[in-house]
Amino acid sequence: MNQSSPFHIYFFWGLLSLWVLCTSSTHKCVVRHEVADCSHLKLTQVPDDLPANITVLNLTHNQLRRLPAANFTRYSQLTILDGGYNSISKLESELCQKLPLLESLNLQHNELSHLSDQTFVFCMNLTELHLMSNAIKNIQNNPFQSLKVRWKGSSPYKKFKICYLNIKVKSKKTNLTQISPGCFHAIGKLFGLSLNNAQLTPSLTEKLCLELSNTSIQNLYLSNSQLYRTSNMTFFGLKHTNLTLLDLSHNNLKVIENDSLAWLPHLEHFFLEYNNIAHLFSRSFYGLLNVRYLDLRHSFAKQSISLASEPKIDDFSFQWLERLEYLNMGDNNLPGIKSNTFMGLIRLKHLSLSNSFASLRTLTNETFLSLAQSPLVSLNLTKNKISKIESGAFSWLGHLQVLDLGLNEIGQELTGQEWRGLENVVEIYLSYNKCLQLTSHSFALVPSLRRLMLRRVALRNADSSPSPFHPLRNLTILDLSNNNIANINAELLEGLEKLEVLDLQHNNLARLWKHANPGGPVHFLKGLSHLHILNLESNGFDEIPAEAFKDLLELKSIDLGLNNLNIFPPSVFDDQASLKSLNLQKNLITSVEKNVFGPAFRNLSNLDMSFNPFDCTCESIAWFVNWINKTHTNISELSSHYLCNTPPQYHGFRVMLFDVSPCKDSAPFELFFIINTSVSLIFIFLVLLIHFEGWRISFYWNVLVHRILGFKEIDRQPEQFEYAAYIIHAYKDRDWVWEHFSPMEEKDRTLKFCLEERDFEAGVLELESIVNSIKRSRKTIFVITQNLLKDPLCKRFKVHQAVQQAIEQNLDSIILIFLEEIPDYKLNHALCLRRGMFKSHCILNWPVQKERINAFHHKLQVALGSRNSIH
């Protein structure tokens, strides 16, 4: 035992040293420009080695239980101390004595329980104090009295400012029994006060409001404070305040007496949810002229067997709320809507009546009569067991934009008259109803509709012709999911060019895309050029046509999960270059090949192909595995739900680990294929180039040869031409030529044309004259007509001679004048000429309008004056 004592001693000292090392100051406070940030470091005490000149110290989100004044002796220059989000339960009055310059103190979200008149006695320079979310149970005397500073004169100047005081009671059994007189007046700017969960009782609430009189209070929270009734004196003390928000929720409030809220004329937000009001009197809300938001969810007494105990709302009870914009009366059990229930709500825009009524089975044209003067834009009627909508039920709501009728029991044929008067509606929510039967006129009266939800409504007659959705040209979202739809036609969505979201999941559309379907596959997605999101999950598809997504160029998301797809046509995703999300999970896909999925995967952000029976062979998934290893696309659960099914030796093997190195043996064959294809394409290109541009190639080749061999172009010699141009024309067009070219010569004496009838030498053979005339002319003009194309002499000699001379002499000297519209293929067939052989300014069309003849003459003079040399 004695022999081992030294070992134990060394071991003990080692542990002690380790403990000292671990418990020593290991903080990593960041200090910059006299600001120390020590937040989120799990500190249990205030660091004692920070610079002494810091002015701001952040200790939030640590494990501090106290702020000992002695620990701050070093930091006497502090002006801001933030100790929020800790477990501080006590505040020493000497703290401010050690910090004489302190201006801002934040202690929100701690465990302070008591404030005495000594707590802030030395905080003479404090201007901001935050005590939100503490467990304050007792406020003794006036803890804020010392927060006054005397300036010039004898009256106290309230320098202290506070934005929000949250006296939070964590235990619901704790009572706030005492409020000292003047305790809130010591606070210069008290904007918010929270006493949630404090059991005040009506009398203490009245006293509280009296103490808040003439303060700057704007927000008052009294939730779950046992305020079971309000009298005309409860809020009397608030009449000299500008209170804008009052929370009386969760109070078991039974009675709101007439005129009891008249002292709150500035109130804008009023929360009364989760109470037990039995009777709303006609003047209960009297005086609330500025309330814009009123929450009455779950506010009225539950219906019992006795009819006398049913909650009651007097007529015109809401008439005082002239500026009310939002009213929530959901989750009540009201008997119904009377003709004067909502009368007087002249600014109401949003009304929620979800799960509000006990017997609102049928909506008639009188149900919403009391809302006729309200500019209502949204109405929520969900969960009311509504079974029928009569014609004109919403005819009083001409401003309505959003109508929610979901989660009811509506079962009827929609004739379209149900929506009469809804000229401005943009969204109708009908999902989760009993049974809806469509007609061609179901939505004819609401062409402004943009969003239509028809999920799980046992939809019938979706294949009506014309389509029930044909009038909805502005529709952007359509939900037809969960309806077991089996029969639709290709015109179902025709004309919905603005549609962006289409939900067709959980139907039975498999037959529509089968090639064996009578008439072939039904392309019901055609024309949806702006579609962004398409959901076709769980439809039983086992085939997909090649043109299923044709022209859907803006598709960003396709969901084809939970189907039976295996083989995809190679071009099915060719138009999906914008695709960001693709879901193909739980299909029968065995092969993922580049020629099929390459276009869809190009810009993909999210891919789900999990739970497919992949065939792990080179032909099937080699490209896919290579793509997986290179892509940045998010592939969910890649390591666990992408498993090989075949061949047997790879069954259960992870796809991402498939070895693709043996697949490279096919590389020489691929290279041979690429080279062979490239050579073939180049050969075809050369043949077509020679066929269509052979003349041009030959022409420029001659120019190049002449320049290399040193031949000079004719234009580089002094021009000695007898004629400005020789005119080639058909014999039948001689009158037109004489009529239009002779006046041009008379008008311009420097301009002389070679006209065969006038300028050919007598006794010289015609062919010889043609050759000599072309040589003696600076330009050659072709007058192109149908007659020229048929004239044998022009076709066989004149045109050939002029073109041949231009080629031999490297000249760009030919001008084409079209008197008729001659297709290029006819011009090529008859004269072996194409418009592409000549410069654009040398191709002229004779104008039909006489007033444009002068412009034609000007263009002709430009062409005649252009250089003959080829650049």
Disulfide bonds with the S-S distance in Angstrom:
Cys29-Cys38 2.09
Cys96-Cys123 1.79
Cys616-Cys644 1.77
Cys618-Cys663 1.96
